[in-house]
Structure formats: C-alpha cells, structure tokens
Amino acid sequence: MKKFKTFGSLVLLLIGFQLSAYAQGNDATAKFKKYINNVVQKVEKAESPDQKRNILNNSFDNMIDTFDKVSAMKGVSGDDKAAIEKLKSTIVEKKNELNGKNGFAAVKNNRLNSFANYVQQDLEQADETITISVTVLLLIIIILLLL
C-alpha cells in the first residue's frame, strides 16, 4: 500500500510539472505574439511609408540580433539552435521581401500595413510548426523586450 501511495504521488508530481511547463510555454508564446502584434500596431499608426518601413526593418534587425545572441549562448541545444535558425531565415526572407533584395520586388508603400499583418500571420503559423524549448523562447522574449 505504501508503494502505491508513493507511486501515485510521483505520477501526480510529474503531471504537475508537465502542466506547469505547458502553461509557461503558452505564456511565452503569447508574449512573442504580443511583441509581433505591437510591431504591427506601430506600423499601422505610423504616418509615412518611410516610418512604417523603418519600424519593420528595426523589428526584423532586433529579432535577427536576438536569435543570434540566444543561439550563441552555452546550453542551447542543437534542436533549439536549428529551430532558431529556421525562425531567423524566415525573418531574413521577410526583410529581403520588404526591401526588394535577393530576387524580391520591394513591398509597395501602400501595402506596408498589409505586409506587416502578413508577417504577423506567418510568424504565428511558424510558431505552430517550429518547436523551441520554453527556456529558449523566454530568453528570446526577454532580449527582444530589452532592445
């Protein structure tokens, strides 16, 4: 009977840890989505196309720098580094598209709001297919918020 209670307690403890990690992961994902949403709102509120383009470029640069910093940290797993690299390549591609580099036509000034929304949707979908550990995602968010 004592073994059964110990085993039951251990199972409940493991379930509790899993639920806690899941909740933190959802919170971290929500914060990343909030960061992206704030960028979109800034773009939509900006008055000139140059301001909109500048906001997007600075945001892309901040994310790229953050991904590089987190990827270079000791203790980041190979799987996390690969996931970060996928996100980074997505952002680099979006930046190239915005500015008309590497075979892309530059986003027209009257399409910048739509482009910002497109980037937001694309990153939210990437979030569902790219798996990054909770700890690494939290590091990314912290560094992004500090920039």
C-alpha positions as CSV (number, residue, x, y, z in Angstrom):
1,M,0.0,0.0,0.0
2,K,2.9,2.4,0.8
3,K,4.5,1.7,-2.6
4,F,1.2,2.5,-4.3
5,K,0.9,5.9,-2.5
6,T,4.5,6.7,-3.3
7,F,4.0,5.8,-7.0
8,G,0.7,7.8,-7.1
9,S,2.4,10.8,-5.6
10,L,5.2,10.6,-8.1
11,V,2.7,10.4,-11.0
12,L,0.8,13.4,-9.7
13,L,4.1,15.3,-9.3
14,L,5.1,14.5,-12.9
15,I,1.7,15.6,-14.2
16,G,2.0,18.8,-12.3
17,F,5.5,19.6,-13.8
18,Q,4.2,18.9,-17.3
19,L,1.2,21.2,-16.8
20,S,3.4,23.9,-15.4
21,A,5.8,23.6,-18.3
22,Y,2.9,23.7,-20.7
23,A,1.4,26.8,-19.1
24,Q,4.8,28.6,-19.2
25,G,5.2,27.6,-22.9
26,N,1.8,29.1,-23.7
27,D,2.7,32.3,-21.7
28,A,6.0,32.6,-23.6
29,T,4.3,32.0,-26.9
30,A,1.6,34.6,-26.0
31,K,4.3,37.2,-25.2
32,F,6.1,36.6,-28.5
33,K,2.8,37.0,-30.3
34,K,2.2,40.2,-28.3
35,Y,5.6,41.6,-29.4
36,I,4.8,40.9,-33.0
37,N,1.3,42.4,-32.6
38,N,2.9,45.6,-31.1
39,V,5.1,45.9,-34.1
40,V,2.1,45.6,-36.4
41,Q,0.2,48.3,-34.4
42,K,3.2,50.7,-34.6
43,V,3.3,50.2,-38.4
44,E,-0.4,50.9,-38.7
45,K,-0.1,54.0,-36.6
46,A,2.9,55.4,-38.4
47,E,2.1,58.3,-40.7
48,S,4.6,57.9,-43.5
49,P,5.7,54.9,-45.5
50,D,9.3,55.7,-44.5
51,Q,8.3,55.4,-40.8
52,K,6.5,52.1,-41.5
53,R,9.4,50.7,-43.4
54,N,11.8,51.8,-40.6
55,I,9.7,50.2,-37.9
56,L,9.6,46.9,-39.8
57,N,13.4,47.0,-40.6
58,N,14.3,47.7,-36.9
59,S,12.0,45.0,-35.7
60,F,13.5,42.5,-38.1
61,D,17.0,43.6,-37.1
62,N,16.1,43.2,-33.4
63,M,14.8,39.7,-34.0
64,I,17.8,38.6,-36.0
65,D,20.2,40.0,-33.4
66,T,18.2,38.3,-30.6
67,F,18.2,35.0,-32.4
68,D,22.0,35.2,-32.9
69,K,22.6,36.1,-29.3
70,V,20.4,33.3,-27.9
71,S,21.8,30.7,-30.4
72,A,25.3,31.6,-29.3
73,M,24.6,31.0,-25.6
74,K,26.0,28.0,-23.9
75,G,23.5,25.3,-23.0
76,V,21.2,25.9,-26.0
77,S,20.5,22.5,-27.5
78,G,21.1,21.6,-31.1
79,D,17.4,21.2,-31.7
80,D,16.8,24.7,-30.3
81,K,19.6,26.2,-32.5
82,A,18.0,24.6,-35.6
83,A,14.6,26.0,-34.6
84,I,16.1,29.4,-34.0
85,E,17.9,29.2,-37.4
86,K,14.5,28.5,-39.1
87,L,12.9,31.5,-37.5
88,K,15.9,33.6,-38.4
89,S,15.8,32.6,-42.0
90,T,12.1,33.4,-42.1
91,I,12.8,36.9,-40.7
92,V,15.7,37.5,-43.1
93,E,13.4,36.4,-46.0
94,K,10.7,38.9,-44.9
95,K,13.3,41.7,-44.6
96,N,14.5,40.9,-48.1
97,E,11.0,41.0,-49.3
98,L,10.3,44.3,-47.6
99,N,13.4,45.9,-49.1
100,G,13.4,44.2,-52.6
101,K,16.6,42.2,-52.1
102,N,17.6,38.7,-53.2
103,G,15.1,38.5,-56.1
104,F,12.1,40.1,-54.3
105,A,10.3,43.1,-55.5
106,A,10.2,45.7,-52.7
107,V,6.9,46.0,-50.9
108,K,5.0,49.0,-52.3
109,N,4.4,51.8,-49.8
110,N,0.6,51.4,-50.0
111,R,1.0,47.7,-49.0
112,L,3.1,48.1,-45.9
113,N,0.2,47.7,-43.4
114,S,-0.9,44.5,-45.2
115,F,2.7,43.3,-45.3
116,A,3.0,43.8,-41.5
117,N,-0.2,41.7,-41.0
118,Y,1.1,39.1,-43.4
119,V,4.4,38.8,-41.4
120,Q,2.4,38.5,-38.1
121,Q,0.3,35.7,-39.5
122,D,3.3,33.9,-41.0
123,L,5.2,34.0,-37.7
124,E,2.1,32.8,-35.7
125,Q,1.9,29.8,-38.1
126,A,5.6,29.2,-37.8
127,D,5.1,29.1,-34.1
128,E,2.9,26.0,-34.6
129,T,5.5,24.2,-36.8
130,I,8.8,25.2,-35.1
131,T,9.4,23.8,-31.7
132,I,11.6,25.8,-29.3
133,S,12.0,25.0,-25.6
134,V,10.2,27.2,-23.1
135,T,13.5,28.4,-21.7
136,V,14.9,29.5,-25.0
137,L,11.6,31.1,-26.0
138,L,11.7,33.1,-22.8
139,L,15.3,34.2,-23.4
140,I,14.3,35.4,-26.9
141,I,11.4,37.4,-25.4
142,I,13.5,38.9,-22.7
143,I,16.1,40.1,-25.1
144,L,13.6,41.4,-27.6
145,L,11.9,43.4,-24.8
146,L,15.3,44.9,-23.7
147,L,16.2,46.1,-27.3
